[in-house]
Amino acid sequence: MNDDTEAWVVLLTADQHRCAELGLVLEARGIPSRQTLLGGQWVLSVPAHDAAVAAEELVVYESENRRSRARPPAIDVIGVGWPGIVIYVAVLLVVATCVQQAVLGFDWLYVGRMDAGLLRSGEWWRAVTALTIHLELDHLLGNLAFGAFFTYFVGRYLGGGLGWLAIVMSGTLGNVMSGLLEAADHRAIGASTAVFGALGILTAHTWRRGFPAGTSWRGRVAPLIAGLGLLAFTGTGGENTDIGAHLTGFVAGFGIGLLAARYRLAAAHRLQLPAAVLAGVIVCAAWSWGLAAIY
């Protein structure tokens, strides 16, 4: 225990908040300190025999703080996210209207739904068009809500163009895998394959790009656990839930997310507009090809 007759030395001069902060640092290291107002300035003092150790501890503390401040943000934000959501909502509402009203006299459901047997026989467009079809209002609203949430962050982290191209591709590949794995009479509709593709993209991208070097293995594995948890929680419930398509969409999205993170595709800003155009062309071409082939 130190008494008032022990020699104390001034370690540094700073404002009151700073002295209090560094005093707590020293206290955590078992070094006593005092913060006093001296001549209009706050000073941090320590016992003379602890001065050398205290100074060394503060140097280490400052060095660690500088490294922490120099770390990049958890995830680089590339885009704003919401423009893609507006287009996503518009496409689903337009297609829902076409299906319900038989616009232009076409049976949009028959042309566009996922049919494993027909897909295998060469009707490739169904892997894309099925992503845009919904019959029940609750199915449509569910995919609008969850889709808007997940795709918003894909758009922010990969950009509106590359992000949406990745989402369309993950949904398409997910439907292709599902069509190859399911029985020939398997039929499905809905954007959920692409929605879980977006979740897979986010999981992989966050895992690979979301943490700076030096993060513990627990921190790095956290996005994987979170993504799988969301897949289990939101993708396996309901009587008519297509669990297989949700899983294949997630797997496809995870693979695409790994590639995007590995090659830092989001940093290629010049690719954003061409990628956005390509995503739109894929959807429009699939519907055009399907309608032309059936009618």
N, C-alpha and C positions, 0 to 999 in steps of 0.2 A: 504494500500500500504506500502511495506517495503522500508526503505531507507538504505543507506550504513552504517549508525551508529548503526543499529540494530545488536544485537549479533547473530552470526551464529555459528553452531557447526558442526563438521565433523560426518556424519552418518556412512560412510563406505569408504573403499579404494578398488578400483578395476580398471580394464582397462577402457579405454575411452568408448568403446562400451557398456560395462555393466553399467557404470555410466549414460550414456545417456538413456539406456533402463529403468533403475529404476527411473531416473528423469521424464520420460514420465508417468510412473505409478503414481508417486506422483502428477504430474501436473493434471492427470485425476481425482485425489481425491481432487483437490483444494489446494494442499500444494506446495508452492514455493520451488525451489531448485536451486543449482548451481553446475556445474561440472567444477572443476579447476585443473590445474596441479600444484602440490605442492611437491617440493623436488624430482622431477622425477616420482611421482606417481599421478594418477588421484584420486581425492576424490569427494565424493558427500556430499554437505553441505545443511542444512536446518536451518531456524530460530530456535533459542533456544526454544521458546515457542511451536514450532510444532514438536520438536524432538521425543517426546514420541509417538505421534499419527503417525508420519511418520514411526518410527521403527515398530509399530504394523501393519501398512498397508503393509510394505514390507514382514513381516513374513507371513501374510495371502497370499500375492502374491506368495511367494516361495512355500508355502504349496499347493496351487492350481496347480502350475506348476509341482510339484513332482507327484501329483495324475494323472495329464494329461500324463506325461511321462511314468507312470507305467501302463497305460491302454494297453490292448493287441491290436494287429493289428485289423482293422475292420473285416477282415475275415481271418481265418487261411488258408494258401496255403498248400495243401497236395501233389498235383502232378504237372506235367509240362503241361498237356493238349493236346499237339500236337500229340503224338503217336496215340491216339484214333481217331483223325481227319484223319490221314493217312489211317487207317483201314476203317473208315466210307466212305471216298471217294472211296477207292478201291472196297468195297462191292457194292456201288451204281453203279459204272461203270461196274463191272463184270455182275451184274444182268441186267443192261440196255443192254449190249451186248447180253446176253442170250435171252432176250425178242425180240430184233430186229432181231437176226440171227437165232432164233429157234434152239439153240444149242442142239445137241443130238436128234433133232426131236421133242422136247417137246414144247407144247404151254404154255410157262412160264406165260404169262399174265392170261390165263384162270385158271391155277393152283393156282396162287398166289394172284390174285386181291381180294380186300375186297368185299364180297357179303353178305349182311345182312341175306338173307334167308338161304343161304348155311351155314353161320356161326352158325345160330340158330339150324340148323339140325345136327350139330356136327363137321363141318369142321373147327375146332379150329385154325388150322395153318394159316388161312387167316389173322387173327388179327396180325400175325407177318410178314408173307411174303409180305403183301401189303405195309409194310413200306419201302421195298427195291425196289419197281417197279416204273419206270417212263417211259413215252412214249415220250413226247415232250422235246426238248432240253432246252427250257426256264424253264420248270418245274423242270428238273434235276438240272440245274445251280442255280436256285433260292434256292432249298433245300440244295444244296452243300454249297452255300454262307451263308445263314442264319443258317444252321445246324452247319457249322464249327464255326461260331461266338459263338452261345449259348453253344454248347457242349464243346468248349475249356474251358470255365469258369467252367462248371460242372466238367470237368476232373481236373481242378486245385483245386477246393474247396472240392470235394468229393473223388478225386483220380481217376486214370484211370480205375481201375477195378470196384469199387463200383459206380462210376459216370456213366459208360456206362451200367452197369446192371440196374441202376435206369432209364436211358434213354430208354432202350429197354422195360423195364416193363411199363413205363409210356405210351409209344407209343402203346404197346399191350393192356393195360387196356383201353386206350382212344378209340382204335378201337372196343374193346368189348362193351364198353358203347354206342358208336355210332351205332354199329350193333344192339343192343337191342332197341335203341330209334328210329332208322330210319325205313322206310318202307322196306318190304321184298325184293323189287327190287333195293334197294340202292346199288350202287357199287362205289368203290373208290380205288385209289392207291396213293402212295407217302409217303415220309418220314416226311411230315409236321406235322402229328400227334405227332411223336416223337420229332420233333423240338420244337413244342409248349409245349410238355411235359418237355423238357429241360428248357424252359423259366419258366414253373411253378416250377420246382425244384429250379432254381436260385432265383426266387421270394420268395419262402417259406424259403429257407435256409438263404438268406440275411436278411429276416425279423426276423427270430428266432435267428440267430447266428452272424449277421453282425454288431451289435452295442453293445458296452459295457454297463453295468448297469449305469443308470443315464441319458441316452439319453432321450430327450424329446419325448412325444408321436408323435409330428410332424416328428421327425427324424425316429422313428420306423415305422411309417406308410408309409414313403416315398417309400420303396421297393415295397410295395403292389400297390401303385398308379402307379409306374413306370412299373411294370409287367403288370398290367391291361391296361395301356396306350399302351405298345408295342403290346399286344394281339389285341387291337382294331385297331391299326395303320397298323400292318402287317398281321393280320389274318382274316380280313373281306373284303378284296378287291379282285377284279377279277371275271370274269364271271363264271369260273368253280371252284371257291374256296369252299372247303367243310368246311363251318363255324362251323358246328356241331362237326366235327372231331377235328378241332383246339381247340374248347372250351373243349371237353372231354379230349383231350390230356393235355391241360393246367391244368384242374382240377385234373387229375390223377397224373401229375407231382407235383402239389402243395401238394397233400396228401403225396406222397413219400418223397418230400423234407422236410415236417414237421416231418415225422418219422425219417429221417436221422439226422435232427438237434436235435430232442428231445433226441435220444439215442446216439448221437455223433458217428455215424457209421464210419465217415471218419477217426476217430482216430484209428480205428482197422486196423492197417497196414497189419497184417497177413491175412486179408480177401481180400485184393486188388487183388492178383493173382487169387485165386479161383473165385472171382466175375467176373473178366475179362473172364476167361475160361467159366463160366456159361453163360455169355452174348453171347459169340460166339456159344456155344452149343445150346442155345435156337433158334437162327436164323438158324443154320445148320439143327437142328432136325426138325424145322417147314417145311423147304423146302424139306427135305428128306421124311418126312411123307406125305406131300402133293403130291409129285411126285409119291410115291409108291401107294397112295390111288387112284389117277386118272389113272395111267398107270399100 
